C-alpha cells in the first residue's frame, strides 16, 4: 500500500510530535487535478471507517479504500525539505498534457 524509507518515516514522526492534536496517522489523498494529471498530498488525521491502513516503523498510513482501489500503492519520499507522493504505477490516461488543451 505504501512504499517509503526510514528517513521519510523519521521526518513524519517529527511533524507529528510537534503537532500532537492534529492526528497520529498520515493520510494520503488527492490534492487536485490539472493538465499534468493528479497531484497527491499528505495530512495528519485519524483512521476512519472504510480506510485502508498500514504501519511502517511504528507509523500508521491511511487512505480511503476507493482511493486505493483507483490509484494503488504509493511511494512517499522525503526529499529537499518536502515530500514526494506518487502512485507506484500511475493509471493510464491520468498523467501528461493529453488530459486537456491548455498545454
Backbone torsions as a table, in degrees:
resi	resn	phi	psi	omega
1	UNK	NA	-48.7	177.8
2	UNK	-126.7	133.3	173.8
3	UNK	-118.6	125.6	-177.7
4	UNK	-153.8	-169.2	179.4
5	UNK	-133.9	171.3	-175.8
6	UNK	-63.9	-37.0	179.1
7	UNK	-61.5	-43.8	-179.8
8	UNK	-63.1	-46.2	179.6
9	UNK	-62.2	-40.9	179.0
10	UNK	-61.9	-41.1	178.6
11	UNK	-66.7	-39.2	177.6
12	UNK	-63.6	-42.8	179.8
13	UNK	-61.7	-36.0	176.5
14	UNK	-61.4	-42.5	179.6
15	UNK	-64.8	-43.9	-179.8
16	UNK	-63.7	-41.7	178.3
17	UNK	-61.1	-34.8	179.0
18	UNK	-80.7	-11.0	-178.1
19	UNK	-136.6	61.4	-172.4
20	UNK	-64.2	-20.9	-178.8
21	UNK	-89.7	1.5	-177.0
22	UNK	-91.9	-10.7	-177.9
23	UNK	123.3	156.4	-176.6
24	UNK	-107.4	-5.5	178.9
25	UNK	-107.1	155.9	173.1
26	UNK	-103.6	119.2	179.5
27	UNK	-96.6	130.5	172.3
28	UNK	-95.6	130.5	-176.0
29	UNK	-145.9	164.4	175.8
30	UNK	-81.2	114.2	-176.8
31	UNK	-87.5	-20.8	-179.7
32	UNK	169.5	172.5	-179.1
33	UNK	-136.6	131.1	179.5
34	UNK	-142.6	-169.0	-179.0
35	UNK	-61.0	-29.5	179.2
36	UNK	-83.6	3.7	-178.4
37	UNK	101.3	-167.4	-177.4
38	UNK	-75.0	151.4	170.5
39	UNK	-120.5	147.5	-172.3
40	UNK	-122.0	153.1	-178.8
41	UNK	-135.8	173.1	176.4
42	UNK	-122.9	144.0	176.4
43	UNK	-145.4	149.5	173.0
44	UNK	-79.4	135.0	-174.3
45	UNK	-161.5	-176.5	172.8
46	UNK	-116.7	156.6	177.6
47	UNK	-66.5	137.4	179.8
48	UNK	-119.2	162.3	175.4
49	UNK	-55.7	135.6	178.8
50	UNK	87.3	0.5	178.2
51	UNK	-83.3	147.4	165.9
52	UNK	-89.4	146.0	179.2
53	UNK	-144.6	155.7	175.4
54	UNK	-149.2	147.2	176.2
55	UNK	-113.2	129.9	179.4
56	UNK	-127.7	121.8	-179.1
57	UNK	49.5	40.0	177.8
58	UNK	82.0	4.1	179.3
59	UNK	-111.7	128.2	179.7
60	UNK	-87.5	135.5	173.9
61	UNK	-119.2	139.0	-179.1
62	UNK	-135.0	157.1	170.7
63	UNK	-159.8	155.2	178.8
64	UNK	-63.5	143.5	-176.9
65	UNK	-60.5	-42.9	-179.9
66	UNK	-67.1	-32.7	175.5
67	UNK	-64.0	-45.5	177.4
68	UNK	-62.4	-42.0	179.8
69	UNK	-62.4	-31.8	-179.2
70	UNK	-80.2	-42.7	-172.3
71	UNK	-107.2	-18.6	178.4
72	UNK	77.1	-152.7	-177.6
73	UNK	-67.9	151.4	179.5
74	UNK	-121.0	147.6	171.4
75	UNK	-103.5	129.4	176.8
76	UNK	-126.2	125.5	-177.8
77	UNK	-138.8	133.4	173.7
78	UNK	-83.8	125.5	-176.9
79	UNK	-151.4	128.4	176.0
80	UNK	52.3	42.1	176.4
81	UNK	81.2	7.2	179.5
82	UNK	-142.0	-177.0	-177.0
83	UNK	-119.0	134.2	171.6
84	UNK	-97.3	124.5	-178.7
85	UNK	-127.6	115.3	-178.9
86	UNK	-152.9	151.0	176.6
87	UNK	-63.4	144.7	176.4
88	UNK	-61.5	-37.1	176.2
89	UNK	-134.2	105.8	-179.5
90	UNK	-67.6	125.9	177.1
91	UNK	-57.8	143.4	-179.2
92	UNK	-57.2	139.7	175.8
93	UNK	84.4	2.3	-178.4
94	UNK	-107.5	5.8	177.9
95	UNK	-135.9	156.6	176.7
96	UNK	94.3	166.2	-174.7
97	UNK	-74.5	-7.2	179.7
98	UNK	-67.2	-10.7	-176.9
99	UNK	-80.8	-9.1	177.0
100	UNK	-156.4	176.4	-178.3
101	UNK	-103.4	12.4	-176.0
102	UNK	-84.0	-4.1	-176.3
103	UNK	-93.0	NA	NA
